[in-house]
Amino acid sequence: MKKLTALFLFLSILTFAQKPTLFLIGDSTMANKENPDKNPEHGWGQVLPQFLTAGIEVQNHAMNGRSSKSFRTEGRWDKVEKQLKKGDFVIIQFGHNDQKLKDSTKFTNPYTQYRANLERYVNETRAKGATPILMTSIVRRNFNENGVLIDTHKEYPLVVRMVANDLKVPFVDMQLLTEQLEISYGPENSKKLHLHYKEGEDPYYPKGKDDDTHLSKFGAESVAKLALKDLKSLKIGLEKYIK
């Protein structure tokens, strides 16, 4: 009886140890936000766990203001890489802050540094037996006076597509998906995907807020659902953990 109990315990520990982890690396649009009960802002990675089963762990390492460069130089990638094991997944989504021409700690040339950074994340993930997933940045709500949504990310999403194609990396085009989402809501109604509050409307923003980059809880959940729908269709093993 004791031997059976010990065997059961050993198998339970082994099963738990083999539970895969989904790691998220990226910027503020994906990151966890403080005071989620009061703070209207949510990253889409923050709400992701509610759409996944208990069979997979989620570690959201995305952080406000980080680029493909600063995420590594600050040692944030080291923390992820040290934990990576066979069967894990890593979603890689940078671009918003790689554009910052006035910040040498973050800016990357899209065709050289940015591309090299993405390739390095992919290769180092694969070296640990984990699966990298590349994603383009989500769009900003940027409608012109004619109601046309204008792109703000320029060459960066193209480079993500090129790396995904060249290195045969599972890929989700969040630029396309969120562009379609914004357009479906239209110039005015799309405000509810983001952070638009008049003065005194929300206690968290007493002076009001007009933010077309970051997401409301509704926006984050909408974006997370779009990401998961495409992740499911990739058939890379992640689909069995999606509710």
C-alpha positions in Angstrom: 0.0 0.0 0.0 2.8 2.4 0.9 4.5 1.6 -2.4 1.3 2.4 -4.3 0.9 5.7 -2.4 4.5 6.7 -3.1 4.1 5.8 -6.8 0.9 7.9 -7.0 2.6 10.8 -5.3 5.6 10.5 -7.7 3.3 10.5 -10.7 1.4 13.4 -9.4 4.5 15.5 -8.9 5.8 14.4 -12.4 2.5 15.5 -14.0 2.5 18.8 -12.2 6.1 19.4 -13.2 5.3 18.8 -16.8 2.4 21.3 -16.8 3.2 23.7 -19.7 3.6 27.4 -19.2 2.6 30.2 -21.6 5.0 33.0 -21.3 4.1 36.5 -22.6 6.8 39.0 -23.5 5.9 42.4 -24.8 4.8 46.0 -23.9 2.0 47.8 -22.1 -0.7 46.7 -24.4 -0.2 43.2 -23.2 1.0 43.8 -19.6 -0.7 43.3 -16.2 -1.9 46.6 -14.6 -2.0 47.5 -10.9 -5.3 47.8 -9.1 -7.3 45.8 -11.7 -10.5 46.3 -9.7 -10.3 50.1 -9.8 -8.0 50.7 -12.8 -10.0 50.8 -16.1 -6.8 50.0 -18.1 -6.1 46.3 -18.8 -3.5 44.6 -21.0 -4.8 41.9 -23.2 -2.4 39.4 -21.7 -3.8 40.3 -18.2 -7.2 38.9 -19.1 -5.9 35.9 -21.1 -6.0 33.3 -18.2 -9.8 33.5 -17.9 -10.1 32.0 -21.4 -7.7 29.2 -20.7 -8.0 25.9 -18.8 -6.2 25.1 -15.5 -4.0 22.7 -17.6 -1.6 25.5 -18.5 0.1 28.2 -16.4 0.4 31.8 -17.7 3.3 34.0 -16.8 2.8 37.5 -18.2 6.2 39.2 -18.3 5.1 42.0 -20.6 5.9 45.4 -19.2 5.0 49.0 -19.9 7.4 50.9 -22.1 9.5 48.0 -23.1 10.9 47.3 -26.6 12.5 44.2 -28.1 15.8 45.8 -27.0 15.1 47.1 -23.4 13.2 43.9 -22.5 16.5 42.1 -22.9 19.0 44.7 -21.6 17.0 45.0 -18.3 17.3 41.2 -17.8 13.6 40.5 -18.2 14.2 37.9 -20.9 16.8 36.1 -18.7 14.1 35.5 -16.1 11.9 33.8 -18.8 14.7 31.9 -20.5 15.9 30.3 -17.3 12.5 28.8 -16.7 11.8 27.6 -20.2 11.2 23.9 -20.7 10.1 21.6 -23.4 6.4 22.0 -24.1 6.2 25.7 -23.1 5.0 28.5 -25.3 6.3 32.1 -25.7 4.2 34.8 -27.3 6.5 37.6 -28.5 4.9 41.0 -29.3 7.0 44.1 -29.5 6.9 47.2 -31.7 5.2 50.1 -30.0 8.3 51.2 -28.1 10.9 50.1 -30.7 9.7 53.2 -32.6 10.9 55.7 -30.0 13.4 57.7 -31.9 14.1 59.9 -28.9 15.0 57.0 -26.6 18.3 55.2 -27.3 17.5 52.5 -24.7 14.4 51.5 -26.6 14.7 52.4 -30.3 15.6 49.8 -32.8 16.0 50.0 -36.6 13.2 47.8 -37.9 15.2 46.0 -40.6 18.4 45.4 -38.5 18.3 45.5 -34.7 14.5 44.8 -34.4 14.7 41.9 -36.8 17.8 40.5 -35.1 16.1 40.8 -31.7 13.0 38.9 -32.8 15.2 36.2 -34.4 17.2 35.8 -31.2 14.0 35.4 -29.0 12.8 32.8 -31.5 16.0 30.8 -31.6 16.6 30.9 -27.8 13.0 29.8 -27.2 13.4 26.9 -29.6 16.8 26.0 -28.1 14.9 25.2 -24.8 12.4 23.0 -26.6 9.6 25.6 -26.3 7.4 27.0 -29.1 7.8 30.7 -30.0 4.8 32.6 -31.4 5.3 35.9 -33.1 2.6 38.6 -33.1 2.4 42.0 -34.7 1.5 44.9 -32.5 -2.2 45.8 -31.9 -3.2 49.0 -33.7 -3.8 52.4 -32.2 -7.2 54.0 -32.6 -6.2 56.5 -35.1 -9.0 57.6 -37.4 -8.6 60.6 -39.7 -11.3 63.2 -40.4 -12.7 60.9 -43.1 -13.2 57.9 -40.8 -10.2 56.0 -42.2 -8.0 54.1 -39.7 -4.4 55.3 -40.3 -1.5 52.9 -39.4 1.1 54.2 -36.9 3.5 51.2 -36.8 5.1 51.6 -40.3 7.7 48.9 -41.1 7.7 47.0 -37.7 4.7 44.7 -38.4 6.1 43.9 -41.8 9.4 42.7 -40.2 7.5 40.5 -37.8 5.8 38.9 -40.8 9.1 38.4 -42.6 10.8 36.8 -39.6 7.7 34.5 -39.0 7.9 33.5 -42.7 11.6 33.0 -42.9 12.0 31.1 -39.7 8.7 29.2 -40.0 7.4 30.6 -36.7 3.7 30.3 -35.7 2.3 33.8 -36.3 -0.8 35.8 -35.4 -1.4 39.0 -37.2 -2.7 41.1 -34.4 -2.3 44.3 -36.5 -4.9 42.9 -39.0 -7.2 41.5 -36.4 -7.3 44.7 -34.3 -7.5 46.9 -37.4 -10.7 45.0 -38.4 -12.0 45.3 -34.8 -11.5 49.1 -34.7 -13.1 49.6 -38.1 -16.0 47.4 -37.1 -16.8 49.7 -34.2 -16.1 52.9 -36.1 -14.5 56.2 -35.2 -16.8 57.0 -32.3 -17.8 53.6 -30.9 -14.3 52.3 -30.9 -13.5 54.6 -28.0 -15.0 52.0 -25.6 -12.1 49.6 -26.6 -9.7 52.2 -25.2 -9.6 54.8 -22.3 -11.9 57.7 -23.0 -13.3 59.4 -19.9 -14.6 62.9 -19.3 -13.5 64.8 -16.2 -15.1 63.3 -13.2 -16.5 60.3 -15.1 -14.2 57.8 -13.5 -12.5 58.1 -10.1 -9.3 56.6 -11.4 -9.0 59.4 -13.9 -10.4 62.5 -12.0 -9.1 64.9 -14.7 -10.4 62.7 -17.6 -8.5 60.6 -20.1 -8.0 60.3 -23.8 -5.9 57.3 -24.7 -6.1 55.6 -28.0 -3.2 53.1 -27.5 -4.1 51.3 -24.3 -7.1 49.1 -23.7 -10.2 49.2 -21.4 -11.2 45.9 -19.8 -13.7 45.4 -22.6 -11.0 46.2 -25.2 -8.5 43.8 -23.6 -11.1 41.0 -23.5 -12.0 41.6 -27.2 -8.4 41.6 -28.2 -7.6 38.4 -26.2 -10.5 36.6 -27.8 -9.2 37.5 -31.3 -5.7 36.3 -30.3 -7.0 33.0 -29.0 -9.2 32.3 -32.0 -6.1 32.5 -34.3 -3.9 30.6 -31.8 -6.4 27.8 -31.8 -6.3 27.6 -35.6 -2.5 27.3 -35.6 -2.7 23.7 -34.2 0.6 23.9 -32.3 -0.7 22.2 -29.1 -1.9 25.3 -27.4 -5.5 24.8 -28.7 -6.2 22.0 -26.1 -5.9 24.6 -23.3 -8.2 27.1 -24.8 -11.7 27.1 -23.4 
